Amino acid sequence: MRNKNLLLVFGQLSLAFSIILSQFVTETNFVSCIIGFFIGLSIVFNLAFLISLKKKKEN
């Protein structure tokens, strides 16, 4: 990826979307699955950003 900050942006947006979804939508099995998916995306994007930041500082 060219701009590593996009990883952080997507991670934060997916976390915010999952929080908003859990607060304002009636919880069903499908909604719980979607919330878990976006939380997982957030974890992956944020960890990828931290790994790329560490590699950048090593160089």
C-alpha positions in Angstrom: 0.0 0.0 0.0 1.3 3.4 -0.8 -0.2 5.4 2.0 0.2 3.5 5.3 -2.0 6.0 7.1 -5.0 4.5 5.1 -4.6 1.4 7.2 -5.1 3.4 10.4 -8.1 5.3 8.8 -9.8 2.0 7.7 -9.2 0.5 11.1 -10.7 3.3 13.0 -13.7 3.6 10.6 -14.5 -0.1 10.9 -14.3 0.1 14.7 -16.5 3.2 14.7 -19.0 1.5 12.4 -19.2 -1.5 14.6 -19.8 0.6 17.7 -22.5 2.6 16.0 -24.1 -0.5 14.7 -24.2 -2.1 18.1 -25.7 1.0 19.7 -28.5 1.8 17.2 -29.5 -1.5 15.6 -31.6 -4.2 17.2 -29.2 -7.1 17.9 -29.9 -10.2 15.9 -27.6 -13.1 14.9 -26.9 -11.4 11.5 -26.1 -8.0 13.1 -23.8 -9.7 15.7 -22.0 -11.4 12.8 -21.5 -8.1 11.0 -20.3 -6.3 14.2 -17.8 -9.1 14.8 -16.6 -8.9 11.2 -16.0 -5.1 11.5 -14.2 -5.5 14.8 -12.0 -8.1 13.2 -11.3 -5.8 10.3 -10.4 -3.1 12.8 -7.9 -5.3 14.6 -6.3 -6.4 11.3 -6.0 -2.9 9.9 -4.6 -1.4 13.1 -2.1 -4.2 13.6 -1.0 -3.9 10.0 -0.5 -0.1 10.6 1.6 -0.7 13.7 3.8 -3.3 11.9 4.4 -1.0 8.9 5.2 1.8 11.3 7.7 -0.4 13.1 9.3 -1.4 9.8 9.5 2.3 8.7 11.3 3.2 12.0 13.8 0.4 11.6 14.9 1.7 8.2 
